Amino acid sequence: MKSGRIFFILVIGFVFMYLMYGMMQFGDGSEGRNVESIARIIDKALVQCYALEGSYPTDIAHVADYGVIFDDDKYIYHYEYSGGNLKPTVMVLLK
């Protein structure tokens, strides 16, 4: 009877550890998807700015006027302005 309980506790512990490992792996993959999603959101805001104002924003701070919320604690944003009619280069990196 005791060996059955010990086996049950070991199985439950193993399942719990396996689930925790899976959740950690899922979290690692989601950060990469978040970076891509943020870059797409910024890109859409750039196009919207160009459509409404006739030129791309000179700095990334102006992109916030189009609803983009920046998380400077978690991400690094590289914004390279090339001219009013040339789409800026935007890179989002995880800190």
Buried (B, 14 or more C-beta within 10 A) or exposed (E): EEEEEEEEEEEEEEEEEEEEEEEEEEEEEEEEEBBEEBBEBBBEBBEEBBEEEEEBBEEBEBBEEBEBEBEEEEBEBEBEBEEEEEEBEBEBEEE
